[in-house]
Each structure stands twice: as C-alpha cells, then as structure tokens.
Amino acid sequence: MTGLPLTEFLPNVSPIVYGCMGLGGGWNNNAIIKADIQQAHEVIDTALDNQINYFDHADIYTFGKAESVFGKVLAQRPELREKMYLQTKCGIRFEDSKGPKRYDLSAEWIKYSVDNSLKQLNAEYLDVLVLHRPDPLMQPAEIAETFQQLKAAGKVRFLGVSNMQQHQISALQRMLGEPLVVNQIEMSLQKHAWVDETVYAGNQDGKDINFTPGTLEYCNQHNIQIQAWGSLCQGIYSGIATTEQSTAVQQTSQLVATLAAEYHTSPEAVLLSWLMQHPSQIQPVIGTTNLERIKACAKATNVSLSREHWYALYVSAKGHELP
C-alpha cells in the first residue's frame, strides 16, 4: 500500500502503526523489570523487521510505563531512533487530588506532557504530537500558539488529533498555520458505525448511529491521515469463537478464517486489509505484544479483498443484510 496522506509529512512511513499501549508490564503500579524491557526490545525489532516503522504512544499508557520502557530501549540502542517515527498523545488526566478524571488541552498541560513524554521516551523530539481527546474547555488559539512554541523549540514536528469529529478539527485547523496531520479514531470490522454512516444516509434505520457525518470526507479533503485504533477487534474475529459469543461473532470469525485460507494469509491480515481497502486510506494501529501476531498483521499490505468479500465481512459483522 502506498500513497498515505501522511507520507507528505513523514516519508516512507509504514501503512500500519504499532500501538505501544501493551508495553511496560500492565496497568498497575509495579516497577519496570528486565522482562518488560526485553519484551519492548523484541516488539520493536519484530515491528521494524516487518516494515512497521511508526510507533504510537500516549502519556497515560500503563500509567507512563509504556513510554518509559520504550525509552529504556532507545537509551540502550539510540541508533533505532532514526529508523522509526514516534507519536505520542496527551490530554487525558486521571483522577487525582485536584479533581476527577478529565481532559486537559491547556497550554500548561500540553507543555508539561510533551516534556515528560520526551524524558520518558529518551527522545529529543516527537514526530507527531496527538491531542488524545476533545477537551470541552479547549481554546484553539491557545493550542495553536502552544504547538508553534513546541515546534520552534524542536520538541514537536507535527500536530494531530484523536477521537475528534470534523467540526472540532476545523475549529483547531483555522487557528494553525499548518495542517493537522492525523486523526485517530476507533474503527474496525466490529466498530463499524463509520461505514454505517455512509450506508444509512437518509435512512430512518440509521438515526442512532454514533458517528459524525462527514468526518472521513473532511479528513480526506484536508489531507489528514485517518488512523484506526481498536483495529484488531480485541481478537474476537481472529481467534476461535466460543459458543458464549454471539452468532454474528461466531459466523464472522469463521468467515475471516475462511478468507484467510483463500487469500493464503492470516486472519489478522484479513481484518486489517478490510480497513485499508476503504478509499479513506486508513492506517490501522495494532496493539498486540504477541510477536507472531505482529508478523501476521504485517501481511495485510499484500492482501486485496474482492468487493464481494469486503461486503461479506461487513454484513456478517452487522448480523443482518443491508437496507
């Protein structure tokens, strides 16, 4: 797959992103141990060996340990930094003595987050800084000024967003002197409201679809790379479906396996290629720490599903025919 919108800004960027949420030893307060560092080495090497050179972080992943363990790898092998693109997200704050779980895209918090992430990642700069969630109190002009300061200081190259719809993106874009480069949203065969929004346009059956119409088109028109988090559906379609799962899940899991055999590829590759085949040029984010599954995901770049198979997967996941 070639021609991702992001290649205009990051040459030779991989069509698949490795999401680092699973690194660092889990969502707990345990200290990082040697096994966690070794796992990070192996994951990074496997990704790079399979032409995945884009690594996605967030300051909150495993309470900061994901960035920290990645940084320990870069400290031991600094030559790896020039072989990869680094992206991290900021803006989510967990409950603390000052307040409840909240979103914070203030200038003060963004600057603090960037400095802290760079320290944890043992990196001098971020290729892309992503605003993790839309903050109802965010001030687009303040965010734009903050980004320009960070860029001028050599800390951040580009700015992106996550979980935002077109109107929120537009409000930010008007204040920036350059393009936003990424919008990362939940998209998968399981979470397919972004497809439903197209199919049910003007149809009363689509009144409860929770996806803002026009977001994909807006991103395409403005050369904003769409990244899909949750792209592997937590493994429900690429493993062995149990009788405890719904009939639709069981049938879709079997269909994925059948197509994987027909295309001589992996179930993971079928799921990712389903996303990547959409005209929006979606860049899936994978989060598995299983080395064999990382290799299996990389095969998606060599799969091109027929139109009939693409629709068969979509209809199967929906559990009923299209209107």
NUFIVEX-78718 format. One record per atom (N, C-alpha, C, O): x, y, z. Coordinates in steps of 0.001 Angstrom, whole numbers, padded with zeros to 6 digits, always signed. Atoms other than C-alpha are relative to their C-alpha. Layout:
// residues N
XYZ...
This chain:
// residues 323
+000845-001198+000000+000000+000000+000000+000876+001242+000000+001826+001328+000777-000777-001230+000077+001348+003425-000930-000950+001184-000042-002166+001021-000146+000790-001193+000187+000174+006984-001076-000800+000451+001199-001780+001177+001031+000681-000498-001174-000926+007526+002528+000149+001519+000069+001205+002045-000280-000131-001452-000149-001682+011211+003189+001202+000392+000855+001832+001422+000616-001076-000317-000936+000907+011102+005967+001379-000008-000644+002310+000594-000111-001311+000057+000641+003745+010363+003541+000464+001366-000473+001655+001567-000708-000391-001365+000366+003676+014034+002559+000851+000628+001092+001696+001482+000825-000700-000578-001144+004992+014803+006038+001076-000933+000557+002116-000480+001036-000929+001004-000522+006734+011565+007050+000325-000981-001121-000383-001974-001288-000325+000862+001146+008427+009978+004019+000231-001450+000414+000840-001727+001447-000195+001432-000214+008359+006184+003826-000637-000514+001287-000217-001541+001820+000690+000475-001198+006024+005902+006809-000760-001277-000334-001300-001419-001431+000643+001288+000246+004584+002413+007180-001516+000141-000015-002063+001001+000676+001468-000050+000056+000917+001773+006334-000684-000573+001232-001901-000461+001377+000509+000533-001256+000496+000056+009706+000773+000660+001137+001981+000874+001033-000603-000622-001176+001173+001656+013100+000067-001027+001127-000869-001802+001324-000047+000846-001189+002384-000220+016145-000384+000842+001214+000294+001821+001527+000465-000694-001195+000465+000949+019234+000608-000613+001248+000509-001821+001461-000826+000492-001106+002523+000662+022406-000724-000112+001344-000079-000180+002391+000760+000025-001253-000278+000505+024980+000268-001255+000828+000094-001232+002046-000213+001242-000720+000622-003082+025894+001372-000143+000631+001641-001145+001294-001357+000087-000544+004218-002340+026879+000059+000535+001431-000799+001308+001857-000241-000565-001323+005533-001660+030350-000445-000844+001173-000241-000459+002324+000337+000897-001104+004138-004561+032353-001405+000091+000531-001716-000520+001553+001409-000016-000390+000462-003707+032606-000427+001258+000730+000390+002075+001156+000587-001175-000660-001888-001151+034126+000023-000207+001510-000997-000515+002126-000183+000165-001439-000513-001350+037650+001149+000904+000435+001758+001592-000384-001073-000845-000533+001987+000387+039888+001302-000758+000199+002211-000277+000876-001233+000771-000127+004610-002331+039621+001141+000685-000749+000928+001345-001766-001178-000574+000652+008123-001240+038732+000307-000769-001291-000025-001947-001423-000440+000644+001231+009505-001964+035271+001118-000988+000320+002066-000655+001031-001014+001023-000243+011518-005196+035301+000693-000367-001309+000298+000080-002386-000787+000371+001175+014042-006760+032935-000853-000649-001075-000626-000432-002265+000859+000682+000968+011353-008885+031299-000808+001009-000818-001057+000791-002003+000741-001038+000719+009399-005747+030387+000882+000675-001040+000437+000975-002148-000942-000630+000930+012475-004206+028784+000306-000946-001150+000365-000526-002306-000268+000989+001038+013244-007419+026912-001178-000106-000957-000989-000209-002169+001189+000047+000847+009664-007547+025645-000019+001192-000951-000325+001040-002134-000011-001200+000846+009975-003988+024352+001029-000127-001117+000749+000234-002261-001027+000241+001031+013216-004864+022523-000562-000909-001097-000440-000611-002285+000486+000996+000955+011564-007860+020876-001145+000551-000850-001210+000302-002054+001124-000577+000735+008404-005990+019920+000493+001006-001031+000068+000974-002186-000526-001017+000918+010315-003078+018382+000739-000662-001153+000544-000288-002310-000752+000692+001054+012649-005408+016477-000947-000712-000967-000752-000655-002182+000941+000720+000860+009748-007502+015177-000762+000959-000893-000952+000691-002080+000704-000998+000806+007848-004435+014040+000900+000529-001118+000499+000547-002282-000915-000557+001003+010858-002927+012263+000384-001039-001050+000478-000723-002236-000351+001071+000937+011814-006268+010710-001128-000291-000980-000901-000845-002055+001164+000228+000855+008295-006407+009258-000532+001304-000594-001717+001430-000903+000269-001270+000676+008399-002874+007840-001080+000840+000673-001808+001575+000006+000864-000879-000774+006354-001265+010602+000911+000963+000752+001585+000573+001704-000961-000951-000561+008242+001907+011483-000641+001166+000747+000042+002120+001117+000732-001080-000668+005559+004077+013120-000471-000529+001350-001203-001516+001414+000328+000458-001350+005184+003751+016901-000853+001052+000714-000470+002215+000833+000987-000879-000620+002191+005240+018700-000043-000210+001503-000194-001334+001983+000040+000025-001459+002242+006097+022397-001091+000923+000513-001742+001627-000259+000755-001026-000718+000208+008032+024930+000629+000103+001378+001113-000887+001927-000651-000183-001299+001478+009520+028162-000638-000824+001105-000007-001091+002128+000693+000762-001049-001116+007526+030114+000161-001513-000122-000187-002236+000811-000027+001450+000209-000415+004067+028667+000788-000702+001095+001933-000353+001384-000507+000722-001176+000252+001658+031533+000598+000983+001011+001672+000766+001572-000358-001036-000973+000466+004763+033719+001408+000568-000244+002149+000840+000701-001293-000580+000356+003516+006081+031854+001102-001009-000238+002162-000668-000765-001056+001013+000125+005428+002813+031878+000260-000394-001453+001370-000807-001791-000209+000356+001406+004880+002187+028152+001049+000908-000632+001953+000440-001325-001015-000926+000509+006816+005323+027257+001354-000259+000654+002387-000238-000014-001257+000186-000733+009414+004637+029942+000776-001223-000476+001992-001156-000657-000705+001207+000421+010189+001080+028841+000503+000161-001435+001569-000348-001781-000456-000296+001362+010394+002233+025225+001257+000863+000063+002207+000654-000692-001170-000859-000159+012813+004921+026351+001231-000739+000465+002353-000376+000109-001149+000798-000439+014991+002347+028052+000627-000738-001179+001845-000905-001244-000530+000641+001211+015303+000530+024733+000805+001007-000810+001907+000697-001264-000715-001013+000782+016287+003750+022957+001287+000448+000689+002254+000816+000021-001224-000346-000724+018812+004516+025703+001094-001030-000260+002271-000689-000380-000957+001072+000256+020455+001150+025101+000392-000077-001469+001507-000480-001800-000254+000113+001445+020173+001350+021300-000466+001283-000699-001460+001259-001425+000421-001299+000543+019979+005032+020263-000095+000027-001518-000788+000874-002081+000046+000030+001467+020528+004109+016612-001393-000337-000530-001696-000069-001692+001346+000356+000443+016949+002834+016481-000863+001230-000281-001787+001170-001091+000866-001178+000133+015522+006360+016738-000117+000459-001444-001193+000888-001861+000021-000467+001385+016441+007210+013148-000680-000985-000942-000862-000697-002125+000686+001005+000818+014703+004068+011912-001508+000034+000196-002231-000760-000405+001415+000019-000366+011300+004999+013314-000578+001398+000067+000142+002394+000133+000740-001217-000293+008651+007657+013654-000675-000188+001352-001253-001239+001629+000574+000056-001340+007481+008445+017185-001183+000954+000108-001089+002129-000250+001208-000778-000237+003992+009656+018023-000476-000263+001419-000498-001410+001866+000620+000211-001302+002521+010222+021446-001179+000935+000154-001301+001937-000552+001230-000746-000219-000759+011553+022762-000012+000591+001415+000582+000042+002342+000128-000629-001306-001587+013896+025616-001402+000582+000153-002119+000755-000832+001275-000664-000227-004647+015440+027220-000944-000719+000945-001936-000137+001383+000834+000721-000964-006134+012723+029457+000702+000026+001362+001874-000329+001480-000540-000010-001368-005628+013182+033193-000879-000880+000877-002101-000730+000891+000746+000869-000902-006633+010522+035697-000384+000754+001279+000160+001814+001588+000416-000609-001269-008374+011308+038962+001202+000182+000922+002038-000711+001059-001083-000279-000943-006019+012936+041451-000528+000930+001084-001736+001147+001181+000420-000865-001113-006079+015277+044456-000657+001284-000483-001349+001954+000284+000548-001254+000525-007072+018163+042181-001370-000159-000648-002089+000823-000832+001290+000156+000656-010101+016599+040526-000215-001394-000558+000638-002266-000393+000328+001313+000569-011795+013667+038730+000758-000239-001299+001491+000630-001770-000551+000236+001332-010668+012010+035528-000536+001083-000930-001730+001382-000925+000388-001139+000804-010702+014818+032997+000905+000126-001217+001918-000564-001332-000803-000284+001183-009375+016115+029700+000587+001400+000154-000086+002322+000615-000687-001275-000218-006845+018934+029683+000893+000312-001206+001968-000264-001368-000791-000457+001143-005632+020624+026500+000402+001459+000187+000484+002227-000771-000513-001334-000296-004471+023775+028232+001463+000071-000411+002136-000952-000538-001399-000188+000380-001128+025253+027235+000933-000594+001044+001919-001251+000709-000853+000489-001088+000341+024404+030626+000113-001514-000022+001206-002060+000122-000046+001456-000052-000643+020743+030473+000648-000593-001252+001379-001579-001158-000614+000508+001225+000365+020217+026853+001521+000113+000093+002233-000831-000248-001457-000191-000119+003840+021655+027519+000591-000978+001010+001632-001587+000763-000484+000955-001005+004243+019581+030666+000026-001408-000571+001000-002138-000385+000113+001348+000536+003093+016440+028864+001094-000290-001013+001696-001363-000993-001042+000198+001013+005487+016906+025953+001359-000178+000659+002102-001100+000320-001300+000114-000667+008471+017486+028215+000125-001326+000737+001181-001959+000714-000034+001257-000748+007559+014488+030348+000118-001195-000944+000866-002133-000668-000066+001109+000956+006999+012215+027325+001387-000094-000631+001916-001194-000796-001347+000017+000578+010319+013226+025768+001002-000591+000995+001897-001346+000615-000888+000547-001030+012048+012434+029042-000189-001502+000124+000780-002260+000171+000268+001434-000151+010324+009071+029371+000434-000786-001226+000948-001897-001100-000358+000689+001245+010916+008159+025720+001493+000089-000306+001981-000557-001233-001420-000217+000268+014546+009262+025923+000198+000483-001442+001065-000005-002167-000034-000539+001361+013955+011249+022732+000116+001515+000049-000321+002156+001005-000159-001449+000065+014821+014771+021678-001204+000682-000629-001439+001870-000411+001156-000604+000665+011696+015298+019599-001051-001069-000296-000753-002263-000334+001099+000851+000442+008325+013827+018655-000277+000305-001462-000298+001468-001863+000401-000244+001380+007435+013345+015022-001418+000562-000043-001703+001495-000793+001382-000471-000045+003749+013801+015839-000476+000025+001450-000326-000953+002183+000696-000109-001279+002002+015064+018968-001485-000042-000298-001971+000708-001145+001430+000170+000238-001638+013982+019120-000790+000400+001250-000460-000012+002362+000901-000387-001085-004364+015566+021257-000983-001144+000201-001780-001446-000688+000591+001323-000205-005882+012460+022832-001528-000013-000032-002129-000915-000615+001460-000087-000050-009493+013519+023468-000420+001463-000108+000305+002342+000357+000449-001389+000062-011506+016646+022700-000351+000512+001395-001147-000101+002107+000223-000633-001289-011489+018903+025763-001073+001082-000179-000853+002030-000932+001045-001019+000160-014761+020888+026096+000476+001413+000302-000117+002382-000173-000521-001316-000371-012689+023745+027563+001189+000423-000862+001823+001441-000583-001185-000329+000804-010011+023732+024864-000192+001313-000753-001288+001642-001208-000030-001265+000718-009071+027048+023279+000882-000193-001237+002104-000258-001106-000786+000261+001210-007993+026500+019639+001180+000947-000195+002260+000510-000593-001098-000961+000179-005906+029692+019537+001140-000296+000969+002311-000182+000606-001009+000332-001007-004092+028687+022734+000763-001260-000401+001984-001326-000257-000642+001235+000439-003409+025201+021394+000946+000278-001163+002062-000239-001200-000831-000323+001164-002082+026619+018119+001279+000715+000428+002364+000401-000061-001180-000729-000481+000251+029010+019928+000956-000930+000736+002173-000839+000573-000824+000960-000742+001474+026229+022214+000758-000918-000941+001947-001173-000746-000665+000861+000973+002204+023950+019271+001141+000733-000692+002226+000175-000855-001052-000760+000685+004165+026684+017488+001215+000196+000904+002352+000168+000431-001114-000131-000938+006261+027207+020613+000774-001316+000123+002005-001323+000147-000646+001310-000105+006958+023491+020917+000770-000331-001265+001863-000894-001211-000681+000257+001265+007829+023258+017248+001256+000850-000125+002300+000359-000554-001155-000895+000069+010144+026273+017426+001131-000469+000901+002306-000237+000618-001005+000520-000933+011907+024617+020354+000575-001334-000457+001462-001883+000196-000506+001265+000523+012483+021486+018244-000530-001220+000717+000029-002308+000582+000525+001117-000777+010353+019313+020503-001060-000804-000752-001215-002001-000507+001092+000637+000727+007480+018506+018125+000061+000428-001463+000264+001606-001756-000019-000331+001425+007387+018318+014321-001398+000288-000547-001597+001275-001256+001346-000146+000538+003671+017888+013564-001034-000226+001094-000747-000812+002138+001091+000116-000962+000321+018033+015351-001150-000796-000604-001479-000639-001780+001165+000765+000420-002598+015619+015146-001037-000028+001108-000831+000534+002183+001076+000119-000992-005819+014816+016975-000455-001449+000075-000079-002280-000751+000556+001341-000165-007642+011745+018216-001409+000119+000537-001694+000965+001385+001384+000049-000468-011322+010955+018719-000747+001317-000217-001605+001689+000583+000672-001265+000305-012416+014225+017132-000798-000101-001285-000435-000835-002204+000797-000066+001208-015120+014950+014585+000373+001263-000791+001133+002111-000325-000465-001008+000943-014838+017310+011653-000129+001436+000510+000719+002269+000194+000194-001371-000447-016186+020425+013381+001046+000398+001049+001509+001538+001064-001047-000260-000979-013726+020153+016275+001345+000164-000704+002136+001042-000357-001249-000093+000753-010882+019559+013828+000072+001327-000739+001112+001985-000747+000041-001251+000758-011959+022527+011710+000282+001200+000890+000990+002123+000486-000218-001112-000925-012013+024831+014740+001478+000141+000346+001988+001256+000456-001439-000030-000258-008401+023864+015517+000772+000432-001239+001686+001255-001170-000738-000255+001236-007279+023978+011912+000006+001479-000369+000992+001980-000909+000080-001419+000348-008444+027576+011483+001044+000839+000724+001440+001901+000243-000958-000757-000795-006001+028690+014159+001449-000386-000262+002369+000328+000139-001356+000478+000258-002993+026704+012971+000556+000589-001289-000188+000856-002232-000627-000502+001216-000545+027987+010436+000430-001107-000934+001036-000846-001974-000368+001155+000816-000053+024486+009045-000993-001122+000245-001789-001043+001181+001040+001036-000092-002058+021286+008563+000125-000890+001233+001228-001194+001687+000042+001146-000896-003113+018843+011220+000258-001230-000852-000225-001302-001982-000421+001109+000862-001693+015544+010012-000673-001328+000307-000618-002241-000516+000549+001290-000420-003560+012787+011918-001331+000204+000717-001501+001175+001455+001169+000142-000862-007000+011935+013280-000142-001483+000299-000423-002278-000598+000059+001408-000407-007008+008672+015237-001336-000261+000683-001635+000325+001723+001327+000305-000522-010469+007224+015852-000221-001510+000032+000490-002268-000628+000274+001431-000105-011959+003859+016764-000707-000477-001265-001800-000014-001591+000536+000524+001253-012576+001942+013550+000430-001455-000135+001605-001785+000024-000322+001414+000191-012780-001784+012932-001193-000686-000630-002239-000073-000844+001126+000776+000511-014930-004521+011499-001092-000100+001053-002273-000167+000713+000970+000067-001091-016619-004698+014897-000649+001363+000250-001870+001451+000382+000485-001369-000235-016956-000918+015445-000114+000694-001356+000780+001436-001764+000118-000407+001395-018294-000068+012007-001011+001119-000228-001559+001234-001325+000939-001110+000167-020503+002987+012625+000472+000959-001088-000346+001626-001722-000545-000895+001031-018179+004918+010286-000407-000459-001402-000501+000361-002315+000536+000504+001268-019365+002651+007437-001517+000159-000015-002097+000565-001022+001456-000130-000096-022966+002621+008630-000447+001420-000334-001484+001615-000968+000359-001406+000250-022996+006431+008471-000173+000265-001488-001005+001078-001891+000122-000138+001448-022499+006139+004720-001203-000772-000522-001998-000254-001306+001044+000892+000510-024866+003234+004131-001401+000491+000355-002325+000375-000449+001333-000368-000477-027756+004644+006174-000311+001492-000162-001251+001997+000452+000275-001426+000225-027572+008257+004980-001433+000183-000492-001816-000400-001506+001373-000244+000396-031173+009488+004801-000961-001123+000337-002137-001063-000021+000826+001159-000338-032470+006175+006166-000349+000060+001487+000537+000208+002330+000447-000083-001389-034545+006205+009360+000660-001055+000876+000825-000842+002077-000640+001058-000778-032864+002957+010432+001369+000424+000524+001916-000220+001420-001319-000450-000435-029623+004902+010842-000031+001145+000992+000999+001777+001231+000137-001177-000867-030944+007506+013285+000848-000086+001268+001164+000943+001867-000759+000145-001254-028967+006076+016221+001488-000264-000222+002195-000632+000716-001423+000234+000284-025583+005760+014503+000835+001074+000690+000591+002267+000515-000829-000932-000760-022946+007339+016727+001306+000280-000745+002382-000141-000320-001182-000416+000749-020574+008743+014128-000372+001278-000735-001411+001336-001394+000336-001294+000578-020445+012337+012921+000123-000036-001518+001208-000287-002043-000046+000016+001473-021367+012530+009223+001021+000998-000545+001121+002137-000089-000940-000884+000675-018656+013940+007014+001403+000022+000568+002287+000657-000007-001334-000047-000613-015691+013332+009312+001058-000620-000908+002135-000052-001088-000970+000638+000888-013969+010909+006945+000259+000876-001225+001403+001056-001643-000141-000833+001193-014639+013154+003966+000798+001270+000308+001618+001706-000501-000755-001197-000392-013330+016205+005828+001491-000316+000093+002326+000427-000423-001409+000382-000134-010109+014404+006715+000628-000266-001366+001762+000141-001616-000524+000260+001343-009679+013208+003135+000249+001287-000753+001292+001443-001388-000121-001255+000739-010250+016672+001705+001147+000867+000506+001718+001657-000247-001050-000822-000588-007718+018210+004082+001293-000780+000241+002167-000346+000991-001240+000779-000044-005084+015500+003719+000401-000400+001416+001586-000449+001746-000240+000441-001372-005445+014373+007340-000040-001525+000031-001038-002136-000350-000074+001460-000049-004326+010785+007873-000962-000561+001044-000919-000170+002211+000894+000682-000936-007039+008635+009434+000701-001243+000527+001105-002115-000242-000561+001176-000657-005639+006147+011924-001109-000702+000775-001956-000049+001384+001061+000786-000632-007803+003338+013306+000517-000707+001243+001338-001621+001155-000347+000766-001198-007431+002301+016918-001070-001070+000232-002214-000925-000199+000901+001136-000189-009009-000987+018032-000179-000822-001255-001169-001542-001387+000171+000579+001343-008425-002295+014513-000095-001526-000005-000683-002098-000923+000029+001471-000050-007991-005952+015549-001179-000550+000793-001290-001760+000989+001239+000413-000680-011294-006020+017480+000281-000861+001239-000492-001763+001564-000368+000739-001210-009547-007337+020607+000075-001514-000245-000085-002309+000681-000217+001405+000323-009012-010640+018792-001242-000846-000147-001133-002058-000329+001207+000834+000011-012662-011712+018707-000249-000673-001350-000930-001697-001410+000214+000603+001317-012584-012428+014961+001217-000777-000505+001116-001505-001492-001210+000654+000510-009034-013715+014598+000424-001196+000838+001466-001800+000585-000261+001195-000787-009164-016449+017231-001105-001004-000224-001793-000964-001244+001066+001005+000094-011504-019339+017842-001209+000517+000765-001157+000678+001985+001210-000512-000642-015006-018051+018538-000633-001084+000874-000724-002244+000472+000628+000951-000922-016696-019699+021517-001516+000124-000077-002047+001087-000630+001459+000000+000009-020348-020549+021986-000567+001092+000908-001758+001396+000846+000451-001086-000867-020517-017786+024600-000156+001298-000788-000824+002229-000339+000092-001207+000813-020148-015229+021833-001257-000045-000871-001861-001100-001062+001209-000087+000802-022990-014024+019641+000138-000800-001291+001241-001128-001726-000013+000727+001265-023979-015853+016490+000748+000784-001065+001490+000206-001859-000689-000834+000993-022735-012907+014411+001505-000070+000172+002240-000142-000812-001444+000086-000254-019317-013043+016087+000530-001355-000446+001576-001430-001091-000442+001340+000391-019049-016797+015583+000057-000137-001523+001024-000670-002067+000037+000104+001458-020059-016559+011926+001068+000856-000646+001691+000448-001626-001023-000879+000565-017754-013636+011260+001394-000563+000234+002252-000488-000646-001286+000620-000291-014850-015375+012951+000287-001120-000995+001413-001247-001476-000161+001088+000962-015410-018395+010682+000251+000547-001396+001064+000000-002141-000196-000611+001314-015658-016158+007610+001413+000555-000133+002050+000399-001175-001369-000531+000022-012391-014429+008500+000999-001135-000208+001932-001006-001001-000898+001152+000146-010688-017815+008849-000064-000576-001409+000960-000949-001982+000168+000534+001355-012124-018995+005532+000705+000887-001025+001375+000389-001930-000637-000928+000934-010938-015875+003719+001514+000008+000170+002251+000148-000806-001446+000066-000225-007517-016081+005342+000595-001182-000756+001667-001071-001352-000478+001178+000736-007143-019570+003879-000059+000246-001502+000859-000134-002229+000157-000244+001437-008425-018450+000473+001050+000966-000532+001532+000807-001654-000988-000998+000427-006036-015492+000312+001425-000368+000427+002368+000393+000211-001316+000488-000457-003160-017515+001797+000673+001016+000913+001836+001371+000720-000516-000997-000928-002710-015050+004618-000520-000293+001399-001020-001388+001654+000411+000193-001388-003532-014584+008307-001353+000650+000260-001746+001562-000467+001258-000665-000374-006859-013722+009961+000209+001478+000319-000619+002319-000030-000293-001393-000329-005245-010544+011273+000139+000845-001265-000325+001985-001314-000183-000728+001256-004289-009535+007743-001335+000258-000689-001518+001305-001311+001334-000188+000588-007881-010025+006571-000704+001170+000683-001293+002017+000011+000651-001077-000742-009177-007727+009324+000594+001364-000334-000134+002340-000514-000645-001284+000286-006620-005021+008624-000203+000411-001451-000401+001590-001743+000187-000346+001415-006962-005226+004854-001414+000501-000251-001633+001321-001143+001370-000499+000115-010716-004718+005276-000046+001502+000274-000757+002241-000407-000100-001428-000296-009907-001345+006838+000783+000746-001074+000350+001795-001552-000929-000682+000897-007061-000454+004498-000542+000133-001417-000084+000978-002186+000556-000034+001349-009132-001119+001393-001011+001133-000187-001390+001454-001313+000940-001121+000091-011510+001730+002212+000688+001182-000693+001876+001412-000470-000609-001127+000722-010932+004788-000034+000620+001071+000891+001407+001890+000416-000563-001001-000916-010097+006861+003061+001460-000258+000337+002079+000531+001051-001418+000334-000219-006662+005169+003112+000313-000056+001500+001192+000647+001998-000117+000139-001448-006962+004136+006746+001322-000671+000373+001763-001617-000279-001252+000542-000523-003778+003432+008692-000310-000688+001335-000476-000007+002347+000380+000696-001238-004549+000713+011285+001089+000078+001066+002282+000068+000762-000903+000064-001144-002991+000804+014735-000198-001357+000662-001308-001693+001075+000079+001309-000644-002208-002635+016140+000654+000082+001380+001606+000838+001576-000519-000106-001351-001548-003224+019821+000472-001301+000612+000841-001334+001786-000408+001281-000557-000673-006880+020215+001486-000002+000362+002305+000610-000323-001410+000195-000346+002557-007778+022014+000470-001401-000375+001613-001775-000113-000356+001332+000475+002482-011284+020543+000800+000145-001296+000288+000681-002280-000877-000215+001138+005388-011389+018100-000532-000641-001279-000399-000077-002365+000540+000669+001186+003718-013869+015769-001201+000754-000560-001406+000778-001773+001136-000783+000480+000591-011721+015597+000471+001289-000678-000157+001747-001632-000556-001178+000674+002706-008672+014723+000396-000371-001428+000106+000361-002374-000377+000474+001336+004147-010666+011818-001243-000269-000847-001271+000028-002042+001239+000305+000715+000644-011804+010889-000678+001275-000486-001243+001305-001579+000601-001283+000383-000581-008208+010823+000718+000615-001193+000082+001197-002072-000791-000609+001070+002234-007110+008527-000372-000546-001374-000128+000105-002390+000387+000597+001281+000888-009443+005838-001154+000740-000669-001440+000503-001843+001168-000707+000542-002101-007104+005358+000348+000849-001214-000507+001094-002065-000390-000857+001122-000130-004951+002935-000005-000755-001327+000045-000141-002393-000021+000809+001223-000172-007840+000448-001367-000603-000332-001475-001466-001203+001338+000556+000201-003914-008545+000610-000910+001044-000636-000935+002200-000215+001001-000862+000618-006565-007056-001654-001296-000795-000119-001437-001642-001001+001264+000725-000024-010055-008298-000867-000865+000376-001202-000831+001513-001671+000974-000316+001040-012659-008562-003594-001106+000844+000614-001304+000834+001829+001137-000795-000473-015617-006196-003346-001014-000888+000720-001571-000498+001746+000966+000916-000595-017833-009187-002571+000442-000468+001384-000369-000565+002305-000494+000442-001300-015607-010384+000250-000012+001150+001010-000281+000934+002192+000040-001168-000892-015369-006855+001694-001408+000157+000567-001583+000328+001774+001383-000128-000449-019158-006630+001837-000442-001193+000837-001224-001042+001776+000367+001199-000773-019473-010196+003111+000448+000146+001457-000281-000224+002377-000489-000220-001359-017351-009296+006123-000842+001044+000731-001206+000856+001892+000791-001075-000592-019285-006096+006771-001393-000497+000399-001841-000269+001522+001358+000496-000271-022701-007758+006530+000021-001051+001110-000874-001083+001955-000105+001027-001030-021563-010688+008668+000160+000643+001374-000480+000222+002338-000223-000674-001288-020329-008355+011419-001262+000723+000476-001527+000798+001675+001252-000655-000358-023617-006448+011301-001025-000999+000513-001811-000692+001410+000940+001026-000410-025568-009664+011654-001300+000008-000762-002206-000761-000440+001192-000031+000847-028178-008770+009033+000333+000704-001315+001328+001422-001412-000293-000562+001314-028396-007720+005400-000150+001518-000003-000738+002107+000905+000075-001449+000136-028073-004138+004217-001423+000433-000393-002194-000377-000908+001343-000449+000347-031185-001999+003715-000229-000001-001508-001315+000352-001968
